[in-house]
Amino acid sequence: MATTASMVNMTCAALLLPAFSVSDAWACFDCRKAVEAQVYGPDFTLNLLALLLPLGILAVLGVAAFHWDRISSKLKKDQQDEQ
């Protein structure tokens, strides 16, 4: 018999599976041109940078967390050299 936690996990996975299996975004035929015009408009680069900025921040934080031991030892060494 499955436990309650595993049942919840299986239910969540079953509900999320269709969301991740969709291959392309789509719009109705009437709205498609308006959506494309809005997405690929003159602010495309700015919108793309605003969309990717959180990923860049997460990447920097991830690299800093991965190398934290080297960073902290270097900062401690610099502080000792100043004194």
Buried (B, 14 or more C-beta within 10 A) or exposed (E): EEEEEEEEEEEEEEEEEEEEEEEEEEEEEEEEEEEEEEEEEEEEEEBEEEEEEEEEEEEEEEEEEEEEEEEEEEEEEEEEEEE
